[in-house]
Amino acid sequence: MGGGQPARPEGARVRTFRVPAGAQGERLDRFLAASSGLTRARIQALIAGGRVEVGGALRKASALLRGGE
């Protein structure tokens, strides 16, 4: 495999979210939970599993958003 990225499980969906300027300073996990309808615990598990990128980079659940990502 290589590349450092985990393989996407078959059937997994890719979802893209734009971070509005009003979300500046919000935690990544809270923003995604509110935007996706998934639980915060599920979002945290996806982040910990390397399944969430912000601007092409992996981030921690506690990462603060800048807005515009």
Summary of the structure (lengths in Angstrom):
residues: 69
radius of gyration: 12.1
end to end distance: 27.9
largest distance: 38.2
contacts: 136
relative contact order: 0.26
helix: 30%
strand: 9%
